[in-house]
Amino acid sequence: MAAPPESEMPAPPESDREPTPGREPRPLIERIGLAAIAAVLATLFGGVAVAAWVGGEVFLAAMGGIGCLMTAWVGALTLFRG
């Protein structure tokens, strides 16, 4: 089925919403708390990576290590960028 000609297409709806205000940074205490949670999870991922490596599970160790690095990265971004 072919698309209708542009003259028959409906006009886009008008927006009644007000523009959203700029994004405010999180409070420092919230950033510290989120970074602490990320540090705990990164430690757990690191523990899985080490245990898997010692147990000879190379793929699981790589996945745990990647999880550890990604979680630590996001925790650092949360703390320093807000």
ABEGO torsion letter per residue (X at the ends): XBBBBAAABBBBBBBABBBBBBBBBBBAAAAAAAAAAAAAAAAAAAAAAAAAAAAGBAAAAAAAAAAAAAAAAAAAAAAAAX
